[in-house]
Amino acid sequence: MFHRRLWLLCRCSRVELRSIRTWTGCWQYACKSISKRKLTSKADREDIRREIQIMQHLSGQPNIVEFQGAYEDKSNVHVVMELCAGGELFDRIIAKGHYTERAAATICRAVVNVVNICHFMGVMHRDLKPENFLLATKEENAMLKATDFGLSVFIEEETEKGIFDAILHEEIDFESQPWPSISESAKDLVRKMLARDPKKRLTSAQVLQHPWLREGGEASDKPIDSAVIASNLNEEEIKGLKQMFMNMDTDNSGTITYEELKAGLAKLGSKLSEAEVKQLMEAADVDGNGSIDYVEFITATMHRHKLERDEHLFKAFQYFDKDNSGFITRDELESALIEHEMGDASTIKDIISEVDTDNDGRINYRNFAL
C-alpha cells in the first residue's frame, strides 16, 4: 500500500492540499500530505492505512474522487488524488445563496448515490457533509465527487460481541456453504473441538488421534470448496470485496452469473458494453463453468489493483531511465530531481542507498518497485 517513492512524484508538506504536476507536465493532481509527527499512535497509523485502502477499493467510481497513489518519505505520508477544480460543495452553496428544490434534489441524489455505491462495496463513509464533496470543474453542472474517507470503515459482517454471543448460545451451522461439501468425518472433528462443555471438548492429544486427522485416515481427496480457501485470504486485503461479492450474488448461490455481474456493474455506474462485460466474465471465470465463484472474484479484483500499481510504477521507472538501459543511474536520478527541484545530494544518496541492494550505484526495476 505504501511506497517509499514520494520524491519521484510530488513535493508537498504537512497537512496541505496542493495541485502538483507529473514529470510530463500534462496532468495535475491534488496531494494531501500528513506529517508523521501527528501519527503518534498505532491507531493513528492504522487510520491512514485504512483511508488509503478504502480509497483504492472505491477507485473508478464516477462520484468518488479518484485515488492515484500513496507515498511516504521520512517526514510525511502523501496521498495523491484527482484534482477537483470546482472546490467544495459547501463553498458553492454559500456563493450561490439559494437553491430551488429541484437543484437541491439533484445534489441530494448525487450524495445518496455515493452512499449507495459505498454500501454496495462494503464501506461506510461516516462523515457526509458539504465540505466533503468536491465539484469536478467550475462549471455550473459539474459532477459532484465524495472525498475525505478518514472516518470511513469497512462494514463488518461480524462484531466481537456477535461472535462471543454465537459461541455461547448458537448451534454450529453445517447447512451453509461450504459445509455441505465437507466430509462427515471433518464435521465430526469440528463439532467435538467446539463442544461448549470443556469436559466434552477434545484435547490437542485427542484431536491428533481423530480419524480425519490421522495420517492415512478418513480425510477425503475431494477438492476443498473455494469458499474455504477464500476464508483464509488476508482479511486486510479483501475487506469490502466480500460485501461487494455478496451484493452481486443476488440469489445467494455462492457464484455470480453473467446477468448478476452485468446488473452489479450497472449499480456501480459502469458504462461497459455487453461485449466488454462478457470479456470481463470470461477473464474472471478461470474454471470456465459459466459463473464466477468467490475466489475467482477476489483474485480478479486484486489482480486488477496490482496491474494498475505496476503500470504506474513502470511509467515512473521509464521516465527516470533516460537511456532505456533498464537501470536508473545516480546521474539520471540527480538530473530529474534537480529539474523538478525535488532533492539535493544528500537526498539522492539516501534514495540510492535505500533501494540499491547490490551496491552497484544503480537501481533496477525490481528494487524500484519494492
C-alpha positions as CSV (number, residue, x, y, z in Angstrom):
1,M,0.0,0.0,0.0
2,F,2.7,2.4,0.9
3,H,5.7,3.0,-1.3
4,R,8.8,4.9,-0.3
5,R,8.9,6.8,-3.6
6,L,7.3,10.1,-2.8
7,W,10.2,12.1,-4.2
8,L,9.6,10.6,-7.6
9,L,6.2,12.2,-7.8
10,C,5.4,15.2,-5.7
11,R,6.6,17.8,-3.2
12,C,4.0,18.6,-0.5
13,S,4.3,19.5,3.1
14,R,2.4,18.9,6.4
15,V,-1.4,18.7,6.0
16,E,-1.7,20.9,3.0
17,L,-3.6,20.2,-0.2
18,R,-1.8,21.3,-3.4
19,S,-2.1,20.7,-7.1
20,I,1.0,19.0,-8.5
21,R,2.3,18.2,-12.0
22,T,3.7,14.9,-13.2
23,W,7.1,15.0,-14.9
24,T,5.3,15.0,-18.3
25,G,3.6,18.3,-17.4
26,C,0.3,17.1,-18.9
27,W,-1.7,16.4,-15.7
28,Q,-2.4,18.0,-12.4
29,Y,-3.3,16.1,-9.2
30,A,-4.2,17.0,-5.6
31,C,-1.7,15.9,-3.0
32,K,-2.7,15.6,0.7
33,S,0.2,15.3,3.0
34,I,0.2,14.3,6.6
35,S,3.1,14.9,8.9
36,K,4.3,11.7,10.6
37,R,4.7,13.7,13.8
38,K,0.9,13.8,14.0
39,L,0.8,10.0,13.8
40,T,1.8,9.4,17.4
41,S,0.0,6.1,18.0
42,K,-0.6,2.8,16.2
43,A,-4.3,3.7,15.9
44,D,-3.3,6.9,14.0
45,R,-1.2,4.9,11.6
46,E,-3.9,2.3,11.1
47,D,-6.4,5.1,10.4
48,I,-4.2,6.4,7.5
49,R,-3.7,2.9,6.1
50,R,-7.5,2.2,6.2
51,E,-8.3,5.5,4.5
52,I,-5.9,4.7,1.7
53,Q,-7.2,1.1,1.4
54,I,-10.8,2.3,1.2
55,M,-9.9,4.9,-1.5
56,Q,-8.1,2.3,-3.5
57,H,-11.1,-0.1,-3.1
58,L,-13.6,2.6,-4.3
59,S,-11.3,3.6,-7.2
60,G,-13.1,4.0,-10.5
61,Q,-16.5,5.1,-9.2
62,P,-17.7,8.3,-11.0
63,N,-19.0,10.2,-7.9
64,I,-15.9,9.5,-5.8
65,V,-12.5,11.3,-6.0
66,E,-10.1,9.1,-7.9
67,F,-7.2,7.7,-5.9
68,Q,-3.8,7.9,-7.7
69,G,-1.4,6.6,-5.1
70,A,0.1,6.7,-1.6
71,Y,3.7,7.5,-0.9
72,E,5.9,8.3,2.1
73,D,9.2,9.9,2.9
74,K,11.0,10.3,6.3
75,S,8.7,13.1,7.4
76,N,5.3,12.7,5.7
77,V,2.7,10.4,4.2
78,H,1.3,11.7,0.9
79,V,-2.0,10.7,-0.7
80,V,-2.3,11.7,-4.4
81,M,-5.8,12.1,-5.8
82,E,-7.5,13.6,-8.8
83,L,-7.8,17.4,-8.7
84,C,-11.3,18.7,-8.5
85,A,-11.0,22.3,-9.7
86,G,-14.5,23.3,-8.7
87,G,-13.8,23.3,-5.0
88,E,-16.1,22.3,-2.1
89,L,-19.8,21.9,-2.4
90,F,-20.1,24.0,0.8
91,D,-18.4,27.0,-0.8
92,R,-20.6,26.6,-3.9
93,I,-23.7,26.7,-1.7
94,I,-22.6,29.8,0.2
95,A,-21.6,31.6,-3.1
96,K,-24.9,30.8,-4.8
97,G,-27.0,31.8,-1.8
98,H,-30.2,29.9,-2.7
99,Y,-31.3,26.7,-4.5
100,T,-34.6,25.5,-5.9
101,E,-35.9,22.3,-4.6
102,R,-35.1,20.7,-8.0
103,A,-31.5,21.8,-7.7
104,A,-31.3,20.6,-4.1
105,A,-32.8,17.3,-5.2
106,T,-30.1,16.9,-7.8
107,I,-27.3,17.4,-5.2
108,C,-29.0,15.1,-2.8
109,R,-29.4,12.4,-5.5
110,A,-25.6,12.6,-6.1
111,V,-24.9,12.3,-2.4
112,V,-27.2,9.4,-1.9
113,N,-25.8,7.7,-4.9
114,V,-22.3,7.9,-3.3
115,V,-23.8,6.3,-0.1
116,N,-25.4,3.6,-2.2
117,I,-22.2,2.8,-4.0
118,C,-20.2,2.8,-0.8
119,H,-22.6,0.4,0.9
120,F,-22.8,-1.8,-2.1
121,M,-19.0,-2.1,-2.0
122,G,-18.9,-2.7,1.8
123,V,-17.9,0.8,3.0
124,M,-19.5,3.3,5.4
125,H,-18.3,6.9,4.8
126,R,-19.4,8.2,8.3
127,D,-18.6,11.9,7.5
128,L,-21.1,13.1,5.0
129,K,-21.2,16.9,4.8
130,P,-21.0,19.5,2.1
131,E,-17.3,20.1,2.9
132,N,-16.5,16.5,1.9
133,F,-18.0,16.8,-1.6
134,L,-16.0,18.4,-4.3
135,L,-17.0,19.7,-7.8
136,A,-15.0,18.2,-10.6
137,T,-14.9,21.5,-12.5
138,K,-16.0,25.1,-12.1
139,E,-19.0,24.6,-14.4
140,E,-22.5,25.1,-13.0
141,N,-23.5,21.4,-13.7
142,A,-20.1,19.9,-12.6
143,M,-20.1,16.3,-11.3
144,L,-20.1,16.0,-7.5
145,K,-17.4,13.8,-6.0
146,A,-17.1,12.5,-2.4
147,T,-13.7,12.8,-0.7
148,D,-12.1,12.5,2.8
149,F,-12.6,8.9,3.8
150,G,-10.6,9.5,7.1
151,L,-13.5,8.3,9.2
152,S,-14.7,5.6,6.9
153,V,-14.7,1.9,7.7
154,F,-15.4,-1.3,6.0
155,I,-18.7,-2.8,7.0
156,E,-18.1,-5.6,9.4
157,E,-20.2,-8.7,8.8
158,E,-19.5,-9.8,12.4
159,T,-18.7,-7.9,15.6
160,E,-16.7,-9.3,18.5
161,K,-19.9,-9.2,20.6
162,G,-21.8,-11.1,17.9
163,I,-19.0,-13.7,17.7
164,F,-19.0,-14.2,21.5
165,D,-22.8,-14.5,21.6
166,A,-22.7,-17.1,18.9
167,I,-20.0,-19.1,20.7
168,L,-22.1,-19.1,23.9
169,H,-25.6,-19.7,22.5
170,E,-25.8,-20.7,18.9
171,E,-25.5,-24.1,17.3
172,I,-22.8,-24.9,14.7
173,D,-24.3,-24.3,11.3
174,F,-23.3,-27.1,8.9
175,E,-26.0,-26.2,6.4
176,S,-24.5,-23.1,4.9
177,Q,-21.6,-23.0,2.5
178,P,-19.0,-24.6,2.4
179,W,-20.1,-27.3,4.9
180,P,-22.5,-29.3,2.7
181,S,-19.4,-30.3,0.6
182,I,-17.3,-31.2,3.6
183,S,-17.0,-34.8,4.8
184,E,-18.9,-36.1,7.8
185,S,-15.6,-37.0,9.5
186,A,-14.3,-33.5,9.2
187,K,-17.5,-32.1,10.6
188,D,-17.4,-34.6,13.5
189,L,-13.9,-33.3,14.4
190,V,-15.0,-29.7,14.3
191,R,-18.1,-30.4,16.3
192,K,-16.1,-32.1,19.0
193,M,-13.4,-29.4,19.1
194,L,-16.1,-26.7,19.6
195,A,-18.1,-28.5,22.3
196,R,-19.2,-25.9,24.8
197,D,-18.6,-28.1,27.8
198,P,-14.8,-28.2,28.5
199,K,-15.1,-31.7,29.8
200,K,-16.5,-32.9,26.5
201,R,-14.2,-30.8,24.3
202,L,-11.3,-32.7,22.7
203,T,-7.8,-32.1,24.0
204,S,-5.0,-31.5,21.5
205,A,-3.8,-35.1,22.0
206,Q,-7.3,-36.4,21.2
207,V,-7.5,-34.2,18.1
208,L,-4.3,-35.8,16.8
209,Q,-5.9,-39.2,17.2
210,H,-9.2,-38.3,15.4
211,P,-9.7,-40.5,12.3
212,W,-9.9,-37.4,10.0
213,L,-6.6,-36.0,11.1
214,R,-4.6,-39.2,11.4
215,E,-2.1,-40.0,8.7
216,G,-3.8,-42.2,6.2
217,G,-7.1,-41.6,7.9
218,E,-10.5,-40.6,6.6
219,A,-9.7,-37.2,5.1
220,S,-11.1,-37.0,1.5
221,D,-9.1,-36.4,-1.7
222,K,-12.1,-34.3,-2.9
223,P,-11.1,-30.7,-3.7
224,I,-12.0,-28.3,-1.0
225,D,-14.7,-25.8,-1.8
226,S,-13.4,-22.4,-2.9
227,A,-15.2,-20.7,0.0
228,V,-12.9,-22.4,2.4
229,I,-9.8,-21.2,0.6
230,A,-11.3,-17.7,0.3
231,S,-11.9,-17.5,4.0
232,N,-8.2,-17.9,4.6
233,L,-7.1,-15.0,2.4
234,N,-5.6,-11.9,4.1
235,E,-8.6,-10.1,5.6
236,E,-6.9,-6.7,5.3
237,E,-6.5,-7.2,1.5
238,I,-10.1,-8.3,0.8
239,K,-12.1,-6.1,3.1
240,G,-15.0,-4.7,1.2
241,L,-14.7,-7.2,-1.6
242,K,-16.6,-9.8,0.3
243,Q,-19.6,-7.5,0.7
244,M,-19.4,-6.5,-2.9
245,F,-19.5,-10.2,-4.0
246,M,-22.4,-10.9,-1.7
247,N,-24.4,-7.9,-3.1
248,M,-23.8,-9.0,-6.7
249,D,-24.7,-12.6,-5.8
250,T,-28.4,-11.7,-5.6
251,D,-29.7,-15.4,-5.5
252,N,-27.2,-16.3,-2.8
253,S,-25.9,-19.2,-4.8
254,G,-22.3,-18.6,-4.0
255,T,-21.5,-17.6,-7.6
256,I,-22.0,-14.6,-9.8
257,T,-23.7,-15.2,-13.2
258,Y,-23.2,-13.1,-16.3
259,E,-26.6,-11.4,-15.6
260,E,-25.7,-10.7,-11.9
261,L,-22.3,-9.3,-12.9
262,K,-23.9,-7.0,-15.5
263,A,-26.5,-5.8,-13.0
264,G,-23.9,-5.3,-10.3
265,L,-21.7,-3.3,-12.5
266,A,-24.6,-1.1,-13.6
267,K,-25.4,-0.3,-9.9
268,L,-21.8,0.9,-9.7
269,G,-22.3,3.3,-12.6
270,S,-20.3,1.2,-15.1
271,K,-20.6,2.1,-18.7
272,L,-19.2,-1.2,-20.1
273,S,-20.8,-2.5,-23.2
274,E,-22.2,-6.1,-23.4
275,A,-19.1,-7.3,-25.2
276,E,-16.8,-5.8,-22.5
277,V,-18.9,-7.3,-19.7
278,K,-18.6,-10.7,-21.4
279,Q,-14.8,-10.3,-21.8
280,L,-14.6,-9.4,-18.1
281,M,-16.7,-12.5,-17.2
282,E,-14.5,-14.8,-19.4
283,A,-11.3,-13.4,-17.8
284,A,-12.6,-14.0,-14.3
285,D,-14.2,-17.3,-14.8
286,V,-11.0,-19.3,-14.6
287,D,-12.6,-22.8,-14.5
288,G,-14.9,-22.0,-17.4
289,N,-18.1,-23.1,-15.7
290,G,-20.1,-20.0,-16.7
291,S,-20.1,-18.3,-13.4
292,I,-17.6,-16.5,-11.0
293,D,-17.1,-18.0,-7.6
294,Y,-15.7,-16.1,-4.6
295,V,-12.1,-17.0,-5.1
296,E,-12.2,-16.1,-8.8
297,F,-13.9,-12.8,-7.9
298,I,-11.3,-11.9,-5.2
299,T,-8.4,-13.0,-7.4
300,A,-9.6,-11.0,-10.4
301,T,-10.2,-7.8,-8.4
302,M,-6.9,-8.0,-6.5
303,H,-5.1,-8.7,-9.8
304,R,-6.6,-5.5,-11.3
305,H,-5.3,-3.5,-8.4
306,K,-1.8,-5.0,-8.8
307,L,-1.8,-4.3,-12.6
308,E,-2.8,-0.7,-12.0
309,R,0.0,-0.2,-9.5
310,D,2.6,-2.0,-11.7
311,E,1.6,0.2,-14.6
312,H,2.1,3.4,-12.7
313,L,5.5,2.2,-11.3
314,F,6.7,1.1,-14.7
315,K,5.9,4.5,-16.2
316,A,7.7,6.2,-13.4
317,F,10.8,4.0,-13.9
318,Q,10.8,4.6,-17.6
319,Y,10.8,8.4,-17.0
320,F,14.0,8.2,-14.9
321,D,15.7,5.6,-17.1
322,K,16.6,8.2,-19.8
323,D,18.8,5.9,-21.8
324,N,16.5,2.9,-21.6
325,S,19.3,0.8,-20.1
326,G,17.0,-1.0,-17.6
327,F,18.6,0.9,-14.7
328,I,18.3,4.3,-13.1
329,T,21.8,5.7,-12.5
330,R,22.9,8.2,-10.0
331,D,23.3,10.8,-12.8
332,E,19.8,10.1,-14.2
333,L,18.2,10.4,-10.8
334,E,20.2,13.6,-9.9
335,S,19.2,15.2,-13.2
336,A,15.5,14.5,-12.7
337,L,15.5,15.7,-9.1
338,I,17.3,18.9,-10.0
339,E,15.0,19.5,-12.9
340,H,11.9,19.4,-10.6
341,E,13.7,20.9,-7.6
342,M,13.0,17.8,-5.6
343,G,16.2,17.0,-3.8
344,D,19.8,17.7,-3.0
345,A,22.9,15.5,-3.0
346,S,22.0,14.1,0.4
347,T,18.5,13.1,-0.7
348,I,19.9,11.4,-3.8
349,K,22.4,9.4,-1.7
350,D,19.6,8.3,0.7
351,I,17.5,7.1,-2.2
352,I,20.3,5.1,-3.8
353,S,21.3,3.6,-0.5
354,E,17.8,2.5,0.3
355,V,17.0,0.7,-2.9
356,D,20.4,-0.2,-4.4
357,T,20.6,-3.5,-2.5
358,D,23.5,-4.9,-4.6
359,N,25.6,-1.7,-4.1
360,D,26.4,-1.1,-7.8
361,G,25.2,2.5,-7.8
362,R,22.2,1.7,-10.0
363,I,18.5,1.0,-9.4
364,N,16.9,-1.8,-11.4
365,Y,13.1,-2.1,-11.8
366,R,12.8,-4.9,-9.3
367,N,14.3,-2.8,-6.5
368,F,12.4,0.3,-7.7
369,A,9.1,-1.5,-7.4
370,L,9.6,-2.9,-3.9
